[in-house]
Amino acid sequence: MTINQLLPSIASLSHAEKFQLVQIVLRQLAEEESIVAPPADDFDPRRYFGVAHQSRQAVDDSLSTANGA
């Protein structure tokens, strides 16, 4: 199966399902490369809903806090 064959199916997914798909793919890639990845449950796309209405600094601060930086 090719990416072009997958795209129509992916396009029909909800935003939450697309985030979940990305998490699954990234987890698989990390496992293949023996990279220790953080648990997928740490990311909640609902936290970022409406983020475009916040200042960039507020978003950066939120991400820094979430990443423990």
ABEGO torsion letter per residue (X at the ends): XBAAAAAAAAAABBAAAAAAAAAAAAAAAAAAAGBBBBBAAABBAAAABGAAABBAAAAAAAAAAAAGX
